[in-house]
Amino acid sequence: MSDESPNDTVEERSAHPALRIAAPFVAIAAMWASERLLTVAYETATGKKPPTPEDPGVSFTRALVWTVVTATTSAVLHMAIQRAAAKTVPVNEAR
């Protein structure tokens, strides 16, 4: 169940416009940092560089697993940042 009143409008629940503008840039930085972290973790665990999906010498399974892990991490981070930004400062409180 949601703690939001059914009378709340979308505008009252929306984030401040500045946060809406900043959120994609924060998401990009977080995705870059997470990819770097995943790369370091992969290299530490396997002793090899992460697979490059377009490299024909990399097995399809290995490339697919790496792609799924990095894409899922990026999508989850992006969603979490957008949701956090939407909840941070409601428009009616910023005025």
C-alpha positions in Angstrom: 0.0 0.0 0.0 1.2 3.5 -0.7 1.3 6.2 1.9 0.3 8.8 -0.8 -3.1 10.3 -0.6 -5.3 9.7 -3.6 -5.9 13.4 -3.7 -2.2 14.2 -4.4 -1.6 15.4 -7.9 1.4 14.4 -9.9 2.7 18.0 -9.6 2.7 17.8 -5.8 4.7 14.5 -5.9 7.2 15.6 -8.6 10.7 16.5 -7.8 12.0 20.0 -8.0 13.0 20.8 -11.6 16.6 21.3 -10.8 16.7 17.7 -9.4 15.1 16.4 -12.5 17.8 18.1 -14.6 20.7 16.9 -12.3 19.4 13.3 -11.9 20.5 12.1 -15.4 24.0 13.5 -14.9 24.3 11.8 -11.5 23.0 8.6 -13.1 25.7 8.8 -15.8 28.4 9.3 -13.2 27.1 6.4 -11.1 26.9 4.1 -14.1 30.5 5.0 -15.1 31.7 4.4 -11.5 29.8 1.1 -11.3 31.3 -0.1 -14.6 34.8 0.7 -13.4 34.0 -1.2 -10.1 32.6 -4.2 -12.0 35.7 -4.1 -14.3 38.1 -4.1 -11.3 36.1 -6.9 -9.6 36.1 -9.0 -12.7 39.8 -8.5 -13.2 40.5 -9.4 -9.6 38.3 -12.5 -9.7 39.4 -13.9 -13.0 42.8 -12.3 -13.6 41.6 -11.3 -17.1 40.1 -8.2 -18.6 36.3 -8.3 -19.0 35.0 -9.6 -22.3 34.3 -7.3 -25.2 31.0 -8.5 -26.8 32.2 -7.6 -30.3 35.4 -9.7 -30.0 34.9 -12.9 -32.0 37.4 -14.7 -29.7 35.1 -14.3 -26.7 32.5 -17.0 -26.3 28.9 -16.0 -26.7 28.0 -17.1 -23.2 30.8 -15.1 -21.6 30.0 -12.0 -23.6 26.3 -12.4 -22.8 26.8 -12.8 -19.0 29.0 -9.7 -18.9 26.5 -7.7 -20.9 23.6 -8.8 -18.7 25.5 -7.9 -15.5 26.6 -4.5 -16.7 23.3 -3.6 -18.3 21.3 -4.7 -15.2 23.6 -2.8 -12.9 23.2 0.4 -15.0 19.4 0.1 -15.2 19.0 -0.5 -11.5 21.2 2.5 -10.6 19.4 4.7 -13.1 16.0 3.8 -11.7 17.2 4.2 -8.1 18.6 7.7 -8.8 15.5 8.8 -10.6 13.3 7.6 -7.8 15.5 9.2 -5.1 15.4 12.5 -7.1 11.6 12.4 -7.4 11.2 12.0 -3.6 13.9 14.5 -2.5 12.2 17.9 -2.8 8.6 18.1 -3.8 7.7 21.1 -6.0 5.3 22.6 -3.5 8.0 22.7 -0.8 10.6 24.3 -3.1 8.4 27.4 -3.9 
